Amino acid sequence: MTGFYQTAVVFGVLGLLALVLRYFAGNDKRPVPDLDGTDFGLLNEVAVVPTEEAAIVLVQKLKRNGVRATRSRNAPYRVMVFPADVANARLVLRS
């Protein structure tokens, strides 16, 4: 009978461990990663330019005026800012 109880305890502990792991790590509801490079998350596009040099110039201009900005890696190059900075970025780029 001792072997039966040991086996039952082992399966009970494994079942409990499986439930704990399922609770803490099993509900991964994160979105699928963007593999085609078109989803920029929280960033909003404020300009599209054909060359990397033009994108770098615009990003530097925005940064000099206090707007956090970045650019995409592929052509056509997109200049992007956070939603709170969109209005300021458009004003800076207009001038």
N, C-alpha and C positions, 0 to 999 in steps of 0.2 A: 504493500500500500504506500510505502514511502516514495517509491518511484512515481506513482500516479500523482501524489500531491506536489512533488517537485516539478513535474511536467505541467500541472495545472498552474502553479505559481509562475513558471517561466512564461507560459502563454498569456497569463493575466498581466504580467509586467510588460510584455511586448505589446499587448493590446492597449494598455494604458499609455505607453510611450507613443504608439501610433496616433492615439487620440490627441495627445498633447502636441505632437508635431503638426498634426492636421490643423489644430486650432491656431497655432502661432505662425505656421509657415505655409499652410496649404491653400489659403484664399488669395492667391496672387491675381489681383484684378487690374494690374497695370496694363496700359495699352500696348499693342504690338509696336516694336520699334519701327521708326520710319526708315526704310531701306532705300527708298528712291530719292531722298533728299529734298522733298517738297514741303515737309511739315517743320516749321520753325518754332513750335511750341508757343511760348508767351510773346514772342517777338512779332512786331508788325512791320510790314514792308513800307518804306517811305520813298524809295527810289529804285529804279532798275536801270543799269548801265551796261553797255556791251563789253567794256574792258575792265580788267582787274585794276589797272592804274587809276581809272576814273573812280572806281569804288573806293579805293584807298584814299584818294583826295577828298571825297565826300565824307568818309568816316572821320578823317582827321579834322575836317572843318567842323563837323558836329561835336567832336570831342573838345576842340578848342573853345566851343561855345557852351560847354557844360552838359552836353547831351550824350548819354551812354549809347554807343552805336557799335555795330559790327556788320560784316558782310558775309554773303554766302561764298561757298568755295567753287561753285561751277558757274559757267556763263549760261545765260545772262546773269550778271552779278547783281544781287539784291542787297540794298542797304537797309538794315533793320534796326529798330529801336523798341524799347519797352512801351506798352500802351500808355503809360503816364507821360511819356516824352514825345508822343506823336505830334501833338500840336506845336511844341517848341521846335522839333526837328523840321517840320514843314516850313515854319517861319524862317529858320536859319537857312534852309536850302533855297528858299524863294529869293533871299537877298544875295 
